[in-house]
């Protein structure tokens, strides 16, 4: 089973859990799809788009359960995108993504 990851604010994610699906962040909605990262891309995504942001979660998702489109993005790399709401049934784990004293995020072992 392949995993992909979504970095998201805790309050935003908890609201999605209550609704039973995640329709995307403000950036996702603006772009028309939900942005995800692979394990290899997650740290760079956090540094580029969430630098210094606290109260984040990293959500591990079963990529095999979704109709993803892998599209060229940052630096020519393929990133997974979802053009429909994310069902909670595809979520495998939700883990805190805390800030270190250095201001970088401390990633859990699941993202290696």
Jmol script that loads the backbone (N, CA, C; Angstrom):
load data "model"
ATOM      1  N   UNK A   1       0.847  -1.179   0.000  1.00  0.00           N
ATOM      2  CA  UNK A   1       0.000   0.000   0.000  1.00  0.00           C
ATOM      3  C   UNK A   1       0.892   1.242   0.000  1.00  0.00           C
ATOM      4  N   UNK A   2       0.657   2.121  -0.948  1.00  0.00           N
ATOM      5  CA  UNK A   2       1.430   3.354  -1.061  1.00  0.00           C
ATOM      6  C   UNK A   2       0.791   4.452  -0.219  1.00  0.00           C
ATOM      7  N   UNK A   3       1.641   5.231   0.437  1.00  0.00           N
ATOM      8  CA  UNK A   3       1.157   6.344   1.259  1.00  0.00           C
ATOM      9  C   UNK A   3       1.511   7.677   0.614  1.00  0.00           C
ATOM     10  N   UNK A   4       0.603   8.638   0.772  1.00  0.00           N
ATOM     11  CA  UNK A   4       0.860  10.032   0.455  1.00  0.00           C
ATOM     12  C   UNK A   4       0.496  10.831   1.694  1.00  0.00           C
ATOM     13  N   UNK A   5       0.860  12.118   1.707  1.00  0.00           N
ATOM     14  CA  UNK A   5       0.715  12.912   2.922  1.00  0.00           C
ATOM     15  C   UNK A   5       0.104  14.274   2.626  1.00  0.00           C
ATOM     16  N   UNK A   6      -0.686  14.736   3.597  1.00  0.00           N
ATOM     17  CA  UNK A   6      -1.278  16.071   3.546  1.00  0.00           C
ATOM     18  C   UNK A   6      -0.885  16.802   4.819  1.00  0.00           C
ATOM     19  N   UNK A   7      -0.312  17.968   4.673  1.00  0.00           N
ATOM     20  CA  UNK A   7      -0.008  18.834   5.814  1.00  0.00           C
ATOM     21  C   UNK A   7      -1.155  19.826   5.916  1.00  0.00           C
ATOM     22  N   UNK A   8      -1.734  19.910   7.104  1.00  0.00           N
ATOM     23  CA  UNK A   8      -2.951  20.706   7.254  1.00  0.00           C
ATOM     24  C   UNK A   8      -3.040  21.253   8.681  1.00  0.00           C
ATOM     25  N   UNK A   9      -3.680  22.387   8.831  1.00  0.00           N
ATOM     26  CA  UNK A   9      -3.913  22.956  10.153  1.00  0.00           C
ATOM     27  C   UNK A   9      -4.819  22.054  10.976  1.00  0.00           C
ATOM     28  N   UNK A  10      -4.527  21.975  12.265  1.00  0.00           N
ATOM     29  CA  UNK A  10      -5.296  21.068  13.121  1.00  0.00           C
ATOM     30  C   UNK A  10      -6.786  21.421  13.152  1.00  0.00           C
ATOM     31  N   UNK A  11      -7.122  22.681  13.317  1.00  0.00           N
ATOM     32  CA  UNK A  11      -8.535  23.076  13.397  1.00  0.00           C
ATOM     33  C   UNK A  11      -9.265  22.745  12.091  1.00  0.00           C
ATOM     34  N   UNK A  12      -8.612  22.993  10.987  1.00  0.00           N
ATOM     35  CA  UNK A  12      -9.201  22.695   9.681  1.00  0.00           C
ATOM     36  C   UNK A  12      -9.438  21.186   9.513  1.00  0.00           C
ATOM     37  N   UNK A  13      -8.463  20.378   9.963  1.00  0.00           N
ATOM     38  CA  UNK A  13      -8.615  18.929   9.843  1.00  0.00           C
ATOM     39  C   UNK A  13      -9.712  18.402  10.760  1.00  0.00           C
ATOM     40  N   UNK A  14      -9.759  18.897  11.985  1.00  0.00           N
ATOM     41  CA  UNK A  14     -10.777  18.424  12.932  1.00  0.00           C
ATOM     42  C   UNK A  14     -12.183  18.757  12.417  1.00  0.00           C
ATOM     43  N   UNK A  15     -12.341  19.892  11.764  1.00  0.00           N
ATOM     44  CA  UNK A  15     -13.635  20.248  11.174  1.00  0.00           C
ATOM     45  C   UNK A  15     -13.988  19.264  10.049  1.00  0.00           C
ATOM     46  N   UNK A  16     -12.992  18.893   9.261  1.00  0.00           N
ATOM     47  CA  UNK A  16     -13.214  17.923   8.178  1.00  0.00           C
ATOM     48  C   UNK A  16     -13.598  16.557   8.744  1.00  0.00           C
ATOM     49  N   UNK A  17     -12.946  16.159   9.818  1.00  0.00           N
ATOM     50  CA  UNK A  17     -13.290  14.877  10.453  1.00  0.00           C
ATOM     51  C   UNK A  17     -14.751  14.878  10.901  1.00  0.00           C
ATOM     52  N   UNK A  18     -15.189  16.002  11.443  1.00  0.00           N
ATOM     53  CA  UNK A  18     -16.571  16.101  11.907  1.00  0.00           C
ATOM     54  C   UNK A  18     -17.556  15.989  10.740  1.00  0.00           C
ATOM     55  N   UNK A  19     -17.150  16.485   9.553  1.00  0.00           N
ATOM     56  CA  UNK A  19     -18.001  16.399   8.361  1.00  0.00           C
ATOM     57  C   UNK A  19     -17.893  15.042   7.665  1.00  0.00           C
ATOM     58  N   UNK A  20     -16.833  14.309   7.965  1.00  0.00           N
ATOM     59  CA  UNK A  20     -16.647  12.997   7.345  1.00  0.00           C
ATOM     60  C   UNK A  20     -15.899  13.009   6.027  1.00  0.00           C
ATOM     61  N   UNK A  21     -15.400  14.182   5.638  1.00  0.00           N
ATOM     62  CA  UNK A  21     -14.597  14.281   4.418  1.00  0.00           C
ATOM     63  C   UNK A  21     -13.854  15.607   4.418  1.00  0.00           C
ATOM     64  N   UNK A  22     -12.748  15.627   3.689  1.00  0.00           N
ATOM     65  CA  UNK A  22     -11.917  16.821   3.592  1.00  0.00           C
ATOM     66  C   UNK A  22     -12.051  17.362   2.181  1.00  0.00           C
ATOM     67  N   UNK A  23     -12.548  18.584   2.069  1.00  0.00           N
ATOM     68  CA  UNK A  23     -12.746  19.180   0.751  1.00  0.00           C
ATOM     69  C   UNK A  23     -11.567  20.047   0.323  1.00  0.00           C
ATOM     70  N   UNK A  24     -10.585  20.193   1.201  1.00  0.00           N
ATOM     71  CA  UNK A  24      -9.377  20.929   0.856  1.00  0.00           C
ATOM     72  C   UNK A  24      -9.203  22.201   1.647  1.00  0.00           C
ATOM     73  N   UNK A  25      -7.965  22.661   1.657  1.00  0.00           N
ATOM     74  CA  UNK A  25      -7.629  23.930   2.297  1.00  0.00           C
ATOM     75  C   UNK A  25      -8.006  25.068   1.351  1.00  0.00           C
ATOM     76  N   UNK A  26      -7.809  26.294   1.783  1.00  0.00           N
ATOM     77  CA  UNK A  26      -8.107  27.450   0.932  1.00  0.00           C
ATOM     78  C   UNK A  26      -7.290  27.394  -0.360  1.00  0.00           C
ATOM     79  N   UNK A  27      -6.026  27.010  -0.260  1.00  0.00           N
ATOM     80  CA  UNK A  27      -5.167  26.897  -1.448  1.00  0.00           C
ATOM     81  C   UNK A  27      -5.676  25.789  -2.368  1.00  0.00           C
ATOM     82  N   UNK A  28      -6.062  24.652  -1.781  1.00  0.00           N
ATOM     83  CA  UNK A  28      -6.603  23.550  -2.580  1.00  0.00           C
ATOM     84  C   UNK A  28      -7.844  24.005  -3.345  1.00  0.00           C
ATOM     85  N   UNK A  29      -8.745  24.663  -2.640  1.00  0.00           N
ATOM     86  CA  UNK A  29      -9.995  25.096  -3.273  1.00  0.00           C
ATOM     87  C   UNK A  29      -9.727  26.097  -4.400  1.00  0.00           C
ATOM     88  N   UNK A  30      -8.769  26.977  -4.175  1.00  0.00           N
ATOM     89  CA  UNK A  30      -8.394  27.959  -5.202  1.00  0.00           C
ATOM     90  C   UNK A  30      -7.846  27.250  -6.440  1.00  0.00           C
ATOM     91  N   UNK A  31      -7.034  26.208  -6.233  1.00  0.00           N
ATOM     92  CA  UNK A  31      -6.401  25.494  -7.342  1.00  0.00           C
ATOM     93  C   UNK A  31      -7.309  24.446  -7.986  1.00  0.00           C
ATOM     94  N   UNK A  32      -8.375  24.062  -7.297  1.00  0.00           N
ATOM     95  CA  UNK A  32      -9.320  23.113  -7.862  1.00  0.00           C
ATOM     96  C   UNK A  32      -9.004  21.658  -7.598  1.00  0.00           C
ATOM     97  N   UNK A  33      -8.052  21.394  -6.722  1.00  0.00           N
ATOM     98  CA  UNK A  33      -7.704  20.023  -6.344  1.00  0.00           C
ATOM     99  C   UNK A  33      -7.000  20.038  -5.002  1.00  0.00           C
ATOM    100  N   UNK A  34      -6.944  18.874  -4.360  1.00  0.00           N
ATOM    101  CA  UNK A  34      -6.248  18.747  -3.082  1.00  0.00           C
ATOM    102  C   UNK A  34      -4.811  18.348  -3.356  1.00  0.00           C
ATOM    103  N   UNK A  35      -3.903  19.139  -2.811  1.00  0.00           N
ATOM    104  CA  UNK A  35      -2.461  18.892  -2.951  1.00  0.00           C
ATOM    105  C   UNK A  35      -2.004  17.864  -1.921  1.00  0.00           C
ATOM    106  N   UNK A  36      -1.196  16.916  -2.355  1.00  0.00           N
ATOM    107  CA  UNK A  36      -0.553  15.961  -1.463  1.00  0.00           C
ATOM    108  C   UNK A  36       0.932  15.925  -1.784  1.00  0.00           C
ATOM    109  N   UNK A  37       1.684  15.272  -0.915  1.00  0.00           N
ATOM    110  CA  UNK A  37       3.114  15.050  -1.131  1.00  0.00           C
ATOM    111  C   UNK A  37       3.433  13.593  -0.873  1.00  0.00           C
ATOM    112  N   UNK A  38       4.490  13.131  -1.516  1.00  0.00           N
ATOM    113  CA  UNK A  38       5.034  11.820  -1.167  1.00  0.00           C
ATOM    114  C   UNK A  38       5.899  12.008   0.075  1.00  0.00           C
ATOM    115  N   UNK A  39       6.355  10.913   0.643  1.00  0.00           N
ATOM    116  CA  UNK A  39       7.255  11.005   1.803  1.00  0.00           C
ATOM    117  C   UNK A  39       8.504  11.803   1.444  1.00  0.00           C
ATOM    118  N   UNK A  40       9.023  11.601   0.247  1.00  0.00           N
ATOM    119  CA  UNK A  40      10.237  12.302  -0.185  1.00  0.00           C
ATOM    120  C   UNK A  40      10.001  13.799  -0.389  1.00  0.00           C
ATOM    121  N   UNK A  41       8.760  14.204  -0.620  1.00  0.00           N
ATOM    122  CA  UNK A  41       8.438  15.607  -0.891  1.00  0.00           C
ATOM    123  C   UNK A  41       7.925  16.375   0.328  1.00  0.00           C
ATOM    124  N   UNK A  42       7.510  15.670   1.375  1.00  0.00           N
ATOM    125  CA  UNK A  42       6.799  16.296   2.493  1.00  0.00           C
ATOM    126  C   UNK A  42       7.628  17.351   3.227  1.00  0.00           C
ATOM    127  N   UNK A  43       8.889  17.080   3.478  1.00  0.00           N
ATOM    128  CA  UNK A  43       9.716  18.052   4.212  1.00  0.00           C
ATOM    129  C   UNK A  43       9.881  19.353   3.426  1.00  0.00           C
ATOM    130  N   UNK A  44      10.110  19.229   2.133  1.00  0.00           N
ATOM    131  CA  UNK A  44      10.247  20.423   1.301  1.00  0.00           C
ATOM    132  C   UNK A  44       8.925  21.195   1.231  1.00  0.00           C
ATOM    133  N   UNK A  45       7.815  20.481   1.156  1.00  0.00           N
ATOM    134  CA  UNK A  45       6.494  21.123   1.162  1.00  0.00           C
ATOM    135  C   UNK A  45       6.302  21.911   2.455  1.00  0.00           C
ATOM    136  N   UNK A  46       6.653  21.303   3.584  1.00  0.00           N
ATOM    137  CA  UNK A  46       6.512  21.994   4.871  1.00  0.00           C
ATOM    138  C   UNK A  46       7.383  23.248   4.914  1.00  0.00           C
ATOM    139  N   UNK A  47       8.626  23.124   4.464  1.00  0.00           N
ATOM    140  CA  UNK A  47       9.542  24.267   4.495  1.00  0.00           C
ATOM    141  C   UNK A  47       9.079  25.388   3.562  1.00  0.00           C
ATOM    142  N   UNK A  48       8.561  25.020   2.412  1.00  0.00           N
ATOM    143  CA  UNK A  48       8.171  26.026   1.420  1.00  0.00           C
ATOM    144  C   UNK A  48       6.841  26.691   1.738  1.00  0.00           C
ATOM    145  N   UNK A  49       5.863  25.918   2.179  1.00  0.00           N
ATOM    146  CA  UNK A  49       4.502  26.447   2.337  1.00  0.00           C
ATOM    147  C   UNK A  49       4.040  26.636   3.782  1.00  0.00           C
ATOM    148  N   UNK A  50       4.765  26.048   4.746  1.00  0.00           N
ATOM    149  CA  UNK A  50       4.321  26.096   6.147  1.00  0.00           C
ATOM    150  C   UNK A  50       5.440  26.511   7.104  1.00  0.00           C
ATOM    151  N   UNK A  51       6.446  27.212   6.603  1.00  0.00           N
ATOM    152  CA  UNK A  51       7.579  27.609   7.437  1.00  0.00           C
ATOM    153  C   UNK A  51       7.114  28.387   8.666  1.00  0.00           C
ATOM    154  N   UNK A  52       7.510  27.916   9.847  1.00  0.00           N
ATOM    155  CA  UNK A  52       7.190  28.585  11.095  1.00  0.00           C
ATOM    156  C   UNK A  52       5.748  28.452  11.562  1.00  0.00           C
ATOM    157  N   UNK A  53       4.929  27.713  10.846  1.00  0.00           N
ATOM    158  CA  UNK A  53       3.512  27.563  11.203  1.00  0.00           C
ATOM    159  C   UNK A  53       3.359  26.464  12.242  1.00  0.00           C
ATOM    160  N   UNK A  54       2.690  26.788  13.344  1.00  0.00           N
ATOM    161  CA  UNK A  54       2.428  25.815  14.411  1.00  0.00           C
ATOM    162  C   UNK A  54       1.036  25.216  14.228  1.00  0.00           C
ATOM    163  N   UNK A  55       0.696  24.286  15.091  1.00  0.00           N
ATOM    164  CA  UNK A  55      -0.627  23.646  15.104  1.00  0.00           C
ATOM    165  C   UNK A  55      -0.963  22.954  13.786  1.00  0.00           C
ATOM    166  N   UNK A  56       0.037  22.249  13.256  1.00  0.00           N
ATOM    167  CA  UNK A  56      -0.174  21.486  12.030  1.00  0.00           C
ATOM    168  C   UNK A  56      -0.249  19.997  12.330  1.00  0.00           C
ATOM    169  N   UNK A  57      -0.889  19.299  11.427  1.00  0.00           N
ATOM    170  CA  UNK A  57      -0.937  17.840  11.456  1.00  0.00           C
ATOM    171  C   UNK A  57      -0.384  17.331  10.134  1.00  0.00           C
ATOM    172  N   UNK A  58       0.106  16.106  10.156  1.00  0.00           N
ATOM    173  CA  UNK A  58       0.426  15.430   8.899  1.00  0.00           C
ATOM    174  C   UNK A  58      -0.467  14.204   8.831  1.00  0.00           C
ATOM    175  N   UNK A  59      -1.166  14.095   7.733  1.00  0.00           N
ATOM    176  CA  UNK A  59      -2.152  13.039   7.541  1.00  0.00           C
ATOM    177  C   UNK A  59      -1.583  12.043   6.540  1.00  0.00           C
ATOM    178  N   UNK A  60      -1.513  10.785   6.950  1.00  0.00           N
ATOM    179  CA  UNK A  60      -1.060   9.721   6.059  1.00  0.00           C
ATOM    180  C   UNK A  60      -2.286   9.112   5.385  1.00  0.00           C
ATOM    181  N   UNK A  61      -2.223   9.012   4.074  1.00  0.00           N
ATOM    182  CA  UNK A  61      -3.368   8.591   3.274  1.00  0.00           C
ATOM    183  C   UNK A  61      -2.977   7.417   2.383  1.00  0.00           C
ATOM    184  N   UNK A  62      -3.892   6.489   2.244  1.00  0.00           N
ATOM    185  CA  UNK A  62      -3.712   5.343   1.357  1.00  0.00           C
ATOM    186  C   UNK A  62      -3.916   5.812  -0.084  1.00  0.00           C
ATOM    187  N   UNK A  63      -2.824   5.980  -0.802  1.00  0.00           N
ATOM    188  CA  UNK A  63      -2.898   6.475  -2.178  1.00  0.00           C
ATOM    189  C   UNK A  63      -3.648   5.515  -3.091  1.00  0.00           C
ATOM    190  N   UNK A  64      -3.578   4.232  -2.787  1.00  0.00           N
ATOM    191  CA  UNK A  64      -4.222   3.223  -3.633  1.00  0.00           C
ATOM    192  C   UNK A  64      -5.750   3.310  -3.581  1.00  0.00           C
ATOM    193  N   UNK A  65      -6.279   4.003  -2.573  1.00  0.00           N
ATOM    194  CA  UNK A  65      -7.727   4.104  -2.401  1.00  0.00           C
ATOM    195  C   UNK A  65      -8.330   5.308  -3.124  1.00  0.00           C
ATOM    196  N   UNK A  66      -7.488   6.069  -3.823  1.00  0.00           N
ATOM    197  CA  UNK A  66      -7.961   7.323  -4.424  1.00  0.00           C
ATOM    198  C   UNK A  66      -7.663   7.393  -5.920  1.00  0.00           C
ATOM    199  N   UNK A  67      -8.513   8.107  -6.669  1.00  0.00           N
ATOM    200  CA  UNK A  67      -8.244   8.337  -8.093  1.00  0.00           C
ATOM    201  C   UNK A  67      -7.318   9.547  -8.270  1.00  0.00           C
ATOM    202  N   UNK A  68      -6.073   9.376  -7.934  1.00  0.00           N
ATOM    203  CA  UNK A  68      -5.108  10.474  -7.978  1.00  0.00           C
ATOM    204  C   UNK A  68      -4.658  10.762  -9.405  1.00  0.00           C
ATOM    205  N   UNK A  69      -4.295  12.009  -9.629  1.00  0.00           N
ATOM    206  CA  UNK A  69      -3.600  12.404 -10.849  1.00  0.00           C
ATOM    207  C   UNK A  69      -2.211  12.857 -10.411  1.00  0.00           C
ATOM    208  N   UNK A  70      -1.195  12.284 -11.015  1.00  0.00           N
ATOM    209  CA  UNK A  70       0.193  12.655 -10.720  1.00  0.00           C
ATOM    210  C   UNK A  70       0.599  13.688 -11.750  1.00  0.00           C
ATOM    211  N   UNK A  71       0.801  14.920 -11.275  1.00  0.00           N
ATOM    212  CA  UNK A  71       1.045  16.025 -12.186  1.00  0.00           C
ATOM    213  C   UNK A  71       2.349  16.740 -11.850  1.00  0.00           C
ATOM    214  N   UNK A  72       2.967  17.280 -12.885  1.00  0.00           N
ATOM    215  CA  UNK A  72       4.238  17.985 -12.741  1.00  0.00           C
ATOM    216  C   UNK A  72       4.019  19.262 -11.936  1.00  0.00           C
ATOM    217  N   UNK A  73       4.896  19.465 -10.973  1.00  0.00           N
ATOM    218  CA  UNK A  73       4.827  20.662 -10.143  1.00  0.00           C
ATOM    219  C   UNK A  73       6.248  21.109  -9.850  1.00  0.00           C
ATOM    220  N   UNK A  74       6.508  21.454  -8.619  1.00  0.00           N
ATOM    221  CA  UNK A  74       7.773  22.008  -8.160  1.00  0.00           C
ATOM    222  C   UNK A  74       8.984  21.264  -8.722  1.00  0.00           C
ATOM    223  N   UNK A  75       9.830  21.979  -9.441  1.00  0.00           N
ATOM    224  CA  UNK A  75      11.065  21.396  -9.950  1.00  0.00           C
ATOM    225  C   UNK A  75      10.871  20.274 -10.951  1.00  0.00           C
ATOM    226  N   UNK A  76       9.679  20.180 -11.537  1.00  0.00           N
ATOM    227  CA  UNK A  76       9.415  19.135 -12.512  1.00  0.00           C
ATOM    228  C   UNK A  76       9.026  17.797 -11.914  1.00  0.00           C
ATOM    229  N   UNK A  77       8.929  17.730 -10.591  1.00  0.00           N
ATOM    230  CA  UNK A  77       8.562  16.480  -9.918  1.00  0.00           C
ATOM    231  C   UNK A  77       7.064  16.229 -10.058  1.00  0.00           C
ATOM    232  N   UNK A  78       6.690  14.961 -10.032  1.00  0.00           N
ATOM    233  CA  UNK A  78       5.276  14.585 -10.055  1.00  0.00           C
ATOM    234  C   UNK A  78       4.714  14.601  -8.641  1.00  0.00           C
ATOM    235  N   UNK A  79       3.601  15.304  -8.476  1.00  0.00           N
ATOM    236  CA  UNK A  79       2.929  15.390  -7.186  1.00  0.00           C
ATOM    237  C   UNK A  79       1.529  14.795  -7.318  1.00  0.00           C
ATOM    238  N   UNK A  80       1.054  14.127  -6.257  1.00  0.00           N
ATOM    239  CA  UNK A  80      -0.294  13.567  -6.293  1.00  0.00           C
ATOM    240  C   UNK A  80      -1.356  14.634  -6.008  1.00  0.00           C
ATOM    241  N   UNK A  81      -2.366  14.670  -6.870  1.00  0.00           N
ATOM    242  CA  UNK A  81      -3.472  15.607  -6.725  1.00  0.00           C
ATOM    243  C   UNK A  81      -4.783  14.839  -6.768  1.00  0.00           C
ATOM    244  N   UNK A  82      -5.755  15.314  -5.995  1.00  0.00           N
ATOM    245  CA  UNK A  82      -7.074  14.692  -5.940  1.00  0.00           C
ATOM    246  C   UNK A  82      -8.117  15.729  -6.329  1.00  0.00           C
ATOM    247  N   UNK A  83      -8.927  15.421  -7.327  1.00  0.00           N
ATOM    248  CA  UNK A  83      -9.922  16.339  -7.850  1.00  0.00           C
ATOM    249  C   UNK A  83     -11.319  16.062  -7.312  1.00  0.00           C
ATOM    250  N   UNK A  84     -11.404  15.597  -6.118  1.00  0.00           N
ATOM    251  CA  UNK A  84     -12.676  15.350  -5.426  1.00  0.00           C
ATOM    252  C   UNK A  84     -12.393  15.364  -3.930  1.00  0.00           C
ATOM    253  N   UNK A  85     -13.419  15.409  -3.086  1.00  0.00           N
ATOM    254  CA  UNK A  85     -13.164  15.394  -1.639  1.00  0.00           C
ATOM    255  C   UNK A  85     -12.439  14.124  -1.203  1.00  0.00           C
ATOM    256  N   UNK A  86     -11.638  14.268  -0.181  1.00  0.00           N
ATOM    257  CA  UNK A  86     -10.915  13.143   0.402  1.00  0.00           C
ATOM    258  C   UNK A  86     -11.817  12.453   1.420  1.00  0.00           C
ATOM    259  N   UNK A  87     -12.177  11.180   1.193  1.00  0.00           N
ATOM    260  CA  UNK A  87     -12.995  10.470   2.177  1.00  0.00           C
ATOM    261  C   UNK A  87     -12.139  10.040   3.370  1.00  0.00           C
ATOM    262  N   UNK A  88     -12.709  10.085   4.536  1.00  0.00           N
ATOM    263  CA  UNK A  88     -11.976   9.685   5.738  1.00  0.00           C
ATOM    264  C   UNK A  88     -11.575   8.204   5.703  1.00  0.00           C
ATOM    265  N   UNK A  89     -12.264   7.412   4.891  1.00  0.00           N
ATOM    266  CA  UNK A  89     -11.930   5.990   4.784  1.00  0.00           C
ATOM    267  C   UNK A  89     -10.540   5.769   4.191  1.00  0.00           C
ATOM    268  N   UNK A  90      -9.973   6.764   3.498  1.00  0.00           N
ATOM    269  CA  UNK A  90      -8.626   6.640   2.923  1.00  0.00           C
ATOM    270  C   UNK A  90      -7.530   7.065   3.899  1.00  0.00           C
ATOM    271  N   UNK A  91      -7.922   7.643   5.026  1.00  0.00           N
ATOM    272  CA  UNK A  91      -6.950   8.139   6.006  1.00  0.00           C
ATOM    273  C   UNK A  91      -6.439   6.974   6.859  1.00  0.00           C
ATOM    274  N   UNK A  92      -5.120   6.875   6.940  1.00  0.00           N
ATOM    275  CA  UNK A  92      -4.504   5.811   7.725  1.00  0.00           C
ATOM    276  C   UNK A  92      -4.062   6.290   9.108  1.00  0.00           C
ATOM    277  N   UNK A  93      -3.478   7.485   9.162  1.00  0.00           N
ATOM    278  CA  UNK A  93      -3.008   8.044  10.435  1.00  0.00           C
ATOM    279  C   UNK A  93      -3.019   9.556  10.372  1.00  0.00           C
ATOM    280  N   UNK A  94      -3.195  10.160  11.543  1.00  0.00           N
ATOM    281  CA  UNK A  94      -3.117  11.612  11.701  1.00  0.00           C
ATOM    282  C   UNK A  94      -2.175  11.856  12.874  1.00  0.00           C
ATOM    283  N   UNK A  95      -1.112  12.618  12.633  1.00  0.00           N
ATOM    284  CA  UNK A  95      -0.060  12.811  13.626  1.00  0.00           C
ATOM    285  C   UNK A  95       0.286  14.301  13.719  1.00  0.00           C
ATOM    286  N   UNK A  96       0.597  14.766  14.928  1.00  0.00           N
ATOM    287  CA  UNK A  96       1.051  16.148  15.113  1.00  0.00           C
ATOM    288  C   UNK A  96       2.323  16.397  14.311  1.00  0.00           C
ATOM    289  N   UNK A  97       2.466  17.624  13.818  1.00  0.00           N
ATOM    290  CA  UNK A  97       3.674  18.046  13.110  1.00  0.00           C
ATOM    291  C   UNK A  97       4.218  19.279  13.832  1.00  0.00           C
ATOM    292  N   UNK A  98       4.887  19.052  14.966  1.00  0.00           N
ATOM    293  CA  UNK A  98       5.325  20.177  15.801  1.00  0.00           C
ATOM    294  C   UNK A  98       6.536  20.915  15.232  1.00  0.00           C
ATOM    295  N   UNK A  99       6.711  22.135  15.705  1.00  0.00           N
ATOM    296  CA  UNK A  99       7.885  22.925  15.358  1.00  0.00           C
ATOM    297  C   UNK A  99       9.012  22.613  16.325  1.00  0.00           C
ATOM    298  N   UNK A 100      10.219  22.515  15.809  1.00  0.00           N
ATOM    299  CA  UNK A 100      11.414  22.377  16.650  1.00  0.00           C
ATOM    300  C   UNK A 100      11.851  23.781  17.079  1.00  0.00           C
ATOM    301  N   UNK A 101      12.791  23.840  17.998  1.00  0.00           N
ATOM    302  CA  UNK A 101      13.333  25.128  18.437  1.00  0.00           C
ATOM    303  C   UNK A 101      13.946  25.890  17.264  1.00  0.00           C
ATOM    304  N   UNK A 102      14.421  25.167  16.255  1.00  0.00           N
ATOM    305  CA  UNK A 102      15.036  25.774  15.073  1.00  0.00           C
ATOM    306  C   UNK A 102      14.006  26.420  14.145  1.00  0.00           C
ATOM    307  N   UNK A 103      12.716  26.138  14.376  1.00  0.00           N
ATOM    308  CA  UNK A 103      11.663  26.668  13.523  1.00  0.00           C
ATOM    309  C   UNK A 103      11.244  25.722  12.417  1.00  0.00           C
ATOM    310  N   UNK A 104      11.964  24.604  12.270  1.00  0.00           N
ATOM    311  CA  UNK A 104      11.586  23.581  11.286  1.00  0.00           C
ATOM    312  C   UNK A 104      10.611  22.610  11.930  1.00  0.00           C
ATOM    313  N   UNK A 105       9.870  21.907  11.110  1.00  0.00           N
ATOM    314  CA  UNK A 105       8.926  20.919  11.628  1.00  0.00           C
ATOM    315  C   UNK A 105       9.642  19.603  11.920  1.00  0.00           C
ATOM    316  N   UNK A 106       9.218  18.959  12.987  1.00  0.00           N
ATOM    317  CA  UNK A 106       9.767  17.649  13.357  1.00  0.00           C
ATOM    318  C   UNK A 106       8.821  16.586  12.821  1.00  0.00           C
ATOM    319  N   UNK A 107       9.291  15.869  11.824  1.00  0.00           N
ATOM    320  CA  UNK A 107       8.460  14.858  11.171  1.00  0.00           C
ATOM    321  C   UNK A 107       8.470  13.550  11.927  1.00  0.00           C
ATOM    322  N   UNK A 108       7.349  12.861  11.950  1.00  0.00           N
ATOM    323  CA  UNK A 108       7.281  11.547  12.594  1.00  0.00           C
ATOM    324  C   UNK A 108       8.006  10.499  11.750  1.00  0.00           C
ATOM    325  N   UNK A 109       8.305   9.383  12.363  1.00  0.00           N
ATOM    326  CA  UNK A 109       9.026   8.308  11.670  1.00  0.00           C
ATOM    327  C   UNK A 109       8.273   7.793  10.456  1.00  0.00           C
ATOM    328  N   UNK A 110       6.967   7.950  10.409  1.00  0.00           N
ATOM    329  CA  UNK A 110       6.192   7.401   9.286  1.00  0.00           C
ATOM    330  C   UNK A 110       6.557   8.080   7.966  1.00  0.00           C
ATOM    331  N   UNK A 111       7.156   9.263   8.018  1.00  0.00           N
ATOM    332  CA  UNK A 111       7.537   9.974   6.810  1.00  0.00           C
ATOM    333  C   UNK A 111       9.044   9.864   6.650  1.00  0.00           C
ATOM    334  N   UNK A 112       9.487   8.798   6.067  1.00  0.00           N
ATOM    335  CA  UNK A 112      10.918   8.557   5.860  1.00  0.00           C
ATOM    336  C   UNK A 112      11.230   8.364   4.412  1.00  0.00           C
TER     337      UNK A 112
END
end "model"
wireframe off; spacefill off
backbone 0.3
color backbone group
